[in-house]
């Protein structure tokens, strides 16, 4: 009797794990993260936008600015991530309780969501569409002073970590360094 009960519990646990592993990703899932450049510091803060679809397609659009805040380089990189990473991204949005966040955490004086402000930082805009429900959050990184702002910054960094944005940023930075070096060495 006890052996049958243990065996039944074992099979139930396998079925539960199987169903959660087979959790489907809603077809309308679309996740974005956009990081703007820094005012006056465009060369050190590239602009880019990540777009991730339910199928794991990733589009990385980027612009780098020179010291005069003029576009020095731009492009689009297309890639893919596997379904587990898409599920991990969705899980991060759920952990953040994303749909309960304010729409803007910016540097305007009347913004109750931004108690402390420093200047010249980029803004990060994240969004998700899932199950016919959409939400966008705009977060100026110079906006500080609450636990939710720290948690929001950590969340944004986690999204970039899962997608591995760093791989493209390094590649683009190397290209820009080479182009700037060529310009400096060019005859007048």
C-alpha positions in Angstrom: 0.0 0.0 0.0 2.7 2.5 1.0 4.7 1.4 -2.0 1.8 2.2 -4.3 1.4 5.6 -2.6 5.0 6.5 -3.1 4.9 5.3 -6.7 1.8 7.4 -7.3 3.4 10.5 -5.8 6.6 9.9 -7.8 4.5 9.9 -11.1 2.6 13.0 -10.1 5.8 14.9 -9.4 7.2 13.8 -12.8 4.0 15.0 -14.5 4.1 18.3 -12.7 7.7 18.9 -13.7 6.9 17.9 -17.3 4.0 20.3 -17.6 6.0 23.2 -16.1 8.9 22.4 -18.4 6.5 22.3 -21.4 5.0 25.7 -20.4 4.1 27.4 -23.6 5.2 30.9 -24.4 2.2 33.0 -25.6 2.6 33.7 -29.3 2.0 37.4 -28.8 4.9 37.8 -26.4 7.1 40.7 -27.3 9.8 42.2 -25.0 11.8 45.4 -25.6 14.5 47.2 -23.8 15.8 50.5 -25.1 18.8 52.4 -23.5 19.2 56.0 -24.6 22.5 57.9 -24.8 23.8 60.2 -22.1 23.3 63.9 -22.5 26.7 65.3 -23.4 28.4 61.9 -23.1 27.0 60.2 -26.2 30.3 58.4 -26.9 30.3 56.7 -23.6 26.6 55.8 -23.5 25.5 54.1 -26.8 21.8 54.0 -27.8 20.4 50.6 -28.4 17.1 48.8 -28.5 16.6 45.1 -28.0 13.4 43.5 -29.3 12.7 39.8 -28.4 9.9 37.8 -29.8 8.0 34.8 -28.5 10.1 32.6 -30.9 13.4 33.8 -29.5 14.2 36.2 -32.3 16.3 39.1 -31.1 16.9 42.3 -32.9 19.6 44.6 -31.6 19.5 48.1 -33.1 22.3 50.4 -32.1 23.7 53.9 -32.5 27.0 55.3 -31.2 27.6 59.0 -30.9 30.8 60.9 -31.2 32.1 63.5 -28.8 29.8 66.1 -30.4 26.7 63.9 -29.9 26.5 63.2 -33.7 25.7 59.6 -34.9 29.1 58.0 -35.6 27.9 54.4 -36.2 24.6 52.6 -36.5 23.3 49.2 -37.3 21.1 46.2 -36.7 22.2 42.8 -35.5 19.8 39.9 -35.6 20.2 36.8 -33.4 18.2 34.1 -31.6 17.9 32.9 -28.0 16.4 29.6 -27.0 12.9 29.1 -25.5 14.3 28.7 -22.0 15.8 32.2 -22.1 12.5 33.6 -23.4 10.8 31.8 -20.4 13.5 33.2 -18.1 12.8 36.7 -19.4 9.0 36.3 -18.8 9.8 35.0 -15.3 11.9 38.2 -14.6 8.9 40.4 -15.6 6.7 38.4 -13.3 9.2 38.6 -10.4 9.4 42.3 -10.9 5.5 42.5 -10.8 6.0 44.6 -13.9 2.3 45.4 -14.5 2.1 47.0 -11.1 4.9 49.5 -11.7 4.4 53.1 -12.5 4.7 54.1 -16.2 7.5 56.6 -15.6 10.3 57.1 -13.2 12.0 60.2 -14.6 13.6 63.4 -13.6 10.7 65.8 -13.7 10.3 67.9 -10.5 6.8 66.8 -9.9 7.5 63.1 -10.2 6.7 61.4 -6.9 8.4 58.3 -8.2 11.8 60.1 -8.3 12.9 61.5 -5.0 16.5 62.1 -5.9 17.8 63.2 -9.3 21.3 63.5 -10.8 21.9 64.6 -14.4 23.4 63.3 -17.6 22.2 59.7 -17.3 20.6 57.5 -19.9 16.9 56.4 -19.8 15.9 52.8 -20.0 12.5 51.9 -21.5 11.3 48.4 -21.1 8.1 46.9 -22.3 6.3 43.6 -22.6 3.2 42.4 -24.5 1.9 39.0 -23.3 -1.5 37.5 -23.5 -2.9 40.6 -25.2 -1.8 42.8 -22.3 0.9 45.5 -22.7 3.0 47.7 -20.4 5.9 50.1 -20.9 8.0 51.6 -18.1 10.4 54.5 -18.7 13.2 54.8 -16.1 15.7 57.7 -16.1 18.8 56.2 -14.4 19.6 59.5 -12.7 16.3 58.9 -10.7 17.3 57.4 -7.4 16.3 57.1 -3.8 13.8 54.2 -3.5 14.0 50.4 -3.3 11.8 50.0 -6.3 14.3 52.1 -8.4 17.2 49.9 -7.3 15.1 46.8 -8.1 14.1 48.3 -11.5 17.8 48.9 -12.4 18.7 45.3 -11.3 15.8 44.0 -13.5 16.9 45.9 -16.5 20.5 44.6 -16.1 19.1 41.1 -15.7 17.2 41.3 -19.0 20.4 42.4 -20.8 22.4 39.6 -19.1 19.9 36.9 -20.2 20.0 38.1 -23.8 23.8 38.7 -23.5 23.8 42.3 -24.9 27.4 42.6 -23.8 28.6 40.5 -26.8 27.3 43.1 -29.3 28.4 46.1 -27.3 32.0 44.9 -27.1 32.0 44.2 -30.9 30.6 47.6 -31.7 32.9 49.4 -29.2 35.9 47.7 -30.9 34.7 48.8 -34.3 34.2 52.4 -33.0 37.7 52.4 -31.4 39.2 51.3 -34.7 37.3 53.9 -36.7 38.3 56.7 -34.4 41.9 55.6 -34.5 41.8 55.6 -38.3 40.3 59.2 -38.2 43.1 60.4 -35.9 45.7 58.9 -38.2 44.2 60.2 -41.4 46.1 63.0 -43.2 44.6 66.5 -43.0 
